[in-house]
Amino acid sequence: MADTPGFSAAERAALARLDTPERVQAFLDSIPYNDEITCRSPRRVLRDGRAHCFEGALLAAAALERLGHPPLLVDLGAVRDDDHVIALFGRRGALGAVAKSNFTGLRYRAPVYRTVRELVMSYFDDYFNTAGERTLRTYSRPVRLTDRLHRGWRTAEDDLDDLGERLDRAPHYRLLTRRQERALAPVDGRLLEAGLLGSNPKGLHQVE
């Protein structure tokens, strides 16, 4: 296990219980979805017991780092919807992801994907807004969290808006052609209902 810089003994003990990517995901699933406009650090997520997707990805990155994985985030870009952020991890040469989401289908991915694009595409059919429109369009190059660029990101008390801006600025790659985008059908009503199961209505993107 790697060291966890900056955390207190109690915080390290809490992170020590998250000793597999699956247990990191279970922790994120157990806490409420945060509907506030904040950018909490992993320390604040542990203390406050709530997170939205970006905050959940930061907590996951810190927990996965302790398990020996580099802290890597990928931004999933959407239209008429919120972006989504996932934390990557690898196992036996394949990629998986841990994520916090207000939608049931946008969370954990088993480490079976050969490339970042392949992993991202696994989110496509589950990535829709409340109007039932499939909205995923781009993904970023993986962004590694470093102390040189983001000192104190694990334990900051201030919001990490600069880190969010760095994700936004990272190179993004298109997933679909224009013709494919125009041909997209809305999701089935049962899938829409299942995707919203247990969601926090206040945290949902309001489709205009």
N, C-alpha and C positions, 0 to 999 in steps of 0.2 A: 504494500500500500504506500502511495506517495504521501508526503507531508501536505497539510492543508494550511497554507500561510494565512496568518492574521486572525484565525478563529480562536475563540475561547475554548477551554476544556469541555464545557457543556455543549458548545456547538460542534466540536469535533466528535463528541460522543453521539450526538444526533446524526451526524453524517456517517459515522461508523456503522449505524444500523442500515444504511442504504448501501449494502455491500455487493449488489449486482445491479445492472441496468434495469432489470425487471422490478426490483424493490424501489429504485428511484422513481420509476413510473407509478408504482402503487402508491407511493407517498404523494406524488402530484395529483393522482386521482382522488386522494382522500381529503384534500383541502379545497375550500370553496374557490370558485372562479372570481377573480378580482375585477370589478366593473369600473374601477377608478382609473383616471389617467395618471399613472405613476410608472416609475422604472425602478422598482425595488431591487436591491442587491440580494444575493443568496442569504446573507445574514438576516436581512429584514424579512425575507420570505419565511425563514425558519422561525423568527420571532413573532411575526404577525399571523402566520398560518393561512395565508391566502396568496394567490398569484394569478396573473393572466399569462398569455402564451409566452411573451418575451421574458417575464420574470421567472416563469417556470423553466424556460430553456437555460437561463443563467444559473438557476439552482442546479439543474441537471448537469450543466457543464462543470460546475464546481464539484459535484458529487462524483461524476465520471472521472474527473481529473484525479481525484483521490484513488481511484481504482486503476490508474495508470493510463487512461485515455487522454489525448490532447483535448483541451477545451475548445471545441469547434461548433460554431453556430451556422445555420443556413437559413436565409430569409426566403420565404415563399411569397411571391408577389401576386396580388389578385386585382380584379376589376369589380367595381360595385360591391366590394367586400373588404374586410380587414386582411392585411398581410398576416402571415403565420411564421413563427420561428421554431426551429427544431434543433436539438443538440445531437450531434453524431457520435456514434461509437463503432468500433470495429471488433470483429471476432473471427479468427481463422480466415482472414483475408476478405471478409464480406462486411458490408455496412448495415447498421441499424440506426434507429433514432428513438429518442425519448422526447416527449412534448406534453405540454399542458394545453388543453383546448376546451372551449365551450361546446364543441361538437364531438360526439362520441367517436367518429371515424378518423380524427386528426391527431391521434395520440401516438402510442408506441408502434414501432415497426421492428420486427425480428431481424437479426443481422444475417440476411440472406441475399442482399443486393450487391451487385458487382460494381456499380458506379453511383455517383451522387444523382445523376439524372434518373437512373432506373429507380432509385429510392424515392425521389421526389414524385415520379409518375405514379407511384403506388398510392399517393394521396389524391390523385386527380378526381376519381369518381366520388370520393367522400367530401370533396372541397366544394361546397355550394353555399349560397346565401339563403336567407329566409324566404325569398321568392322562388327558390328551387332552381336557380341558375348556376351552372357549373362555372366557377370563377377563377380557378388557378391558371395563371398565364406565364409566370417566370420564376426562376430560382437564382439565388446568388451563388457566387463562388464561396466555398467555406471560409469563414472568418475565424481566425484563431485569436483567442483572448490572451493578451500578453501583458505582463506587468509594465513593460516599457511604454506601451501605448495607453493602457488603462490601469494605472496603478490603483490598487485597492478595490478592484471591481468585485471581489468576493465579499467584502465587508463594509462597503461605503454606506454612509448614512444619508447622503444626498442622492437624488435620483440620477440614474445613469443615462441621461438623455444623449450625451456625446457618443455613447456606445451604440445606441439606437440609430443615430445619424450615420455612424460608420457602416452599419449594416445596410442602410438605405443607399449609401454611396458605392458599396461594393459592386463590381461588375455582375450584371444579371443576364441570364440567358433565356431566350424565348422557348416555350415548350410546344406551341402550336403554330401552324400557318394561319394566315387570315381566313383562308377558305375553311379550314377546320373550325376556327372560332365561330364563323357564321353558321355552320351546320350543326352546332351543338344543340341537343335536345334537352329540355328540362328534366330534372330528376323525378323519378317515380315518387308519388305521395307517401308511400310506405317508407322509402329510404329517407325522405325529408323528415318524417315523424321520428324515425329511429335516430337520425343524426342529431336531433334537438332534444333527445331524451335527457332529462336532468339538467338542462342548460339554465344559465342565469339570464333571464330575459333582458335585464339592464345592460348586460355585456354584449348583446348581439348587435351587429352592424345594422343600422336602419337603412333599408333599401328605399331610394327615392323613386 
